[in-house]
Amino acid sequence: MTLALFAAACSPVEEQAEARNVAPAEGHNPAAALYTPVEVRVATVRSAQLRQQATVPGVIEAFRKAVVAAEVDARVAIRSVEPGDPVQAGQPLVLLDDERARIARDQAAAEVRRSEASAAQADSELVRGRDLFARQFISEDRLDALRFAVRRNRAQAVAAKAQLEAAQRALADTKVRAPFAGTAEQLHVQAGDYVKRGEAIATVADFSRARVRAGVTASEASRLSGARTAELTLDALGGRRLSGRVQSVARLSDPASGTYPVEIWVEDPEGALREGMVATVHVRYAAVDSPASVPAEAVFRRSGAMHVFVVESQRAQLRPVRTGRTGDGQVEIIDGLAAGETVVVDGQFALRDGAQVSVASGS
């Protein structure tokens, strides 16, 4: 009687469940759990080109930005533009009082005329002196003095012309102009302010395109050397995505962050970008060949190692694998699988080693 009870308590199905350290659930048929095929989706191990990418934060900057300063000491007469106004290259931003500059120019012009007249007179006297020296009416010392007077007056004429050019430049500088086309982002002076040479007048920015500056690790910088394009996502613009061109990947690291600066140029015809916006930058590396790869969903960690379920003869076989690079949703398999084998990509949570499976249609 005792032996019969023991035999009834240990059926073959329960023995197999116990071997797997799985206790049958109350009210559940163990035989049905083991022998009912689990529906799974599968994929074939294949060779592929893996395209990896670096994902790093980047900061938006104006393509060009300049703080325009006064080049002469003068009072602000007219503020020609206001913050936010579009400007063209060479357009006046601020007009300074030019009265003193005009007086200085007129004085310099008068000095040029006087020095030119003196030089002409010295030339004439030298011609006459040479004639007198030939007839021995003057000494050679007197002739040398006439020659020296010619050189002195010519030098004075050159200096006077240089002074006139400086005065003309100072007069032109009373019109503070935009260095390039863009937007007058800030005006730092008001009409009536007295400004000195070097004092900030206006800030002009060009946002027809933008620079995006990001930083990558040394290994990422090496793999990005051939990169040409980048994708940007801007949360500040509701997740808007933009395409950009990788302009440079630095060879020198930033001392502050230890990363290698990457500069990306982005066209912004709509003028939506603002300096200081943070973008998520995705830059693809050059593609690498992988002789065996599987979808990332097929690989999972168990007991500290990476595994997959391989489908053989309608059964799932648990197999450890060694993985390598990843990219485009694929994982490179360095060891443990061969091209052409079939792995489970959906349904692993219900599988045990050796479990029967049925492949879902469309896999």
Summary of the structure (lengths in Angstrom):
residues: 363
radius of gyration: 42.1
end to end distance: 52.8
largest distance: 162.9
contacts: 1075
relative contact order: 0.20
helix: 29%
strand: 40%
